[in-house]
């Protein structure tokens, strides 16, 4: 004789249900969970796409240099120069 199934208490069956597939608990709940998860993922992807498009638009319309007209070499931090010591 086989040992009792560990899932038997979770899937009670009547004698009239013998041979039929047992009820699957929380199937609708899992479907709702999956749907909600998919909807959240789609919304996050949509927001990410909007943000990336806005950033690309900003980069495309921005002027080539800084707004004050200075060049990149002007705004770069400079290292203090030490006087050369010739030996």
Order of alpha helices (4+ residues) and beta strands (2+ residues): alpha-alpha
